Amino acid sequence: MLFKRHHIRKILEDRKTQTRRTSRYKYKIGSRYSIRDRWFGEPQGHVIIKRRFEQRLGEISLEDVRKEGYDSLEEFRKAWIEINGSWDPEKIVTVYEFKRVKKKEK
């Protein structure tokens, strides 16, 4: 899974346990994925997908904002716009909840 470097740091600190994606690709529940900051970069860690669901972007709760690694909706919204270009509260996104795992852990 690709993440911005600052998001990888939050994952490794267990402050980010959720991500929202706009792509059609679906990560599988129960599967383990390497986290990277570029496609062929060295894996920075690993996560296992625990839950996947769809949601309107504008329905994100403060609890979910914190699972995304942010302290406020405005902070998350600003980061979303930097990454995705715009904020459309009606956009349907796929939400992934994950757990960081050590190399041998399943």
Secondary structure in CASP SS format (residue, H / E / C, confidence):
PFRMAT SS
TARGET T0000
AUTHOR 0000-0000-0000
METHOD secondary structure of the structure
MODEL  1
M C 1.00
L E 1.00
F C 1.00
K C 1.00
R H 1.00
H H 1.00
H H 1.00
I H 1.00
R H 1.00
K H 1.00
I H 1.00
L H 1.00
E C 1.00
D C 1.00
R C 1.00
K C 1.00
T C 1.00
Q E 1.00
T E 1.00
R E 1.00
R E 1.00
T C 1.00
S C 1.00
R C 1.00
Y C 1.00
K C 1.00
Y C 1.00
K C 1.00
I C 1.00
G C 1.00
S C 1.00
R E 1.00
Y E 1.00
S E 1.00
I E 1.00
R E 1.00
D C 1.00
R C 1.00
W C 1.00
F C 1.00
G C 1.00
E C 1.00
P C 1.00
Q C 1.00
G E 1.00
H E 1.00
V E 1.00
I E 1.00
I E 1.00
K E 1.00
R E 1.00
R E 1.00
F E 1.00
E E 1.00
Q E 1.00
R E 1.00
L H 1.00
G H 1.00
E H 1.00
I C 1.00
S C 1.00
L H 1.00
E H 1.00
D H 1.00
V H 1.00
R H 1.00
K H 1.00
E C 1.00
G C 1.00
Y C 1.00
D C 1.00
S C 1.00
L H 1.00
E H 1.00
E H 1.00
F H 1.00
R H 1.00
K H 1.00
A H 1.00
W H 1.00
I H 1.00
E H 1.00
I H 1.00
N H 1.00
G C 1.00
S C 1.00
W C 1.00
D C 1.00
P C 1.00
E C 1.00
K C 1.00
I E 1.00
V E 1.00
T E 1.00
V E 1.00
Y E 1.00
E E 1.00
F E 1.00
K E 1.00
R E 1.00
V E 1.00
K C 1.00
K C 1.00
K C 1.00
E C 1.00
K C 1.00
END
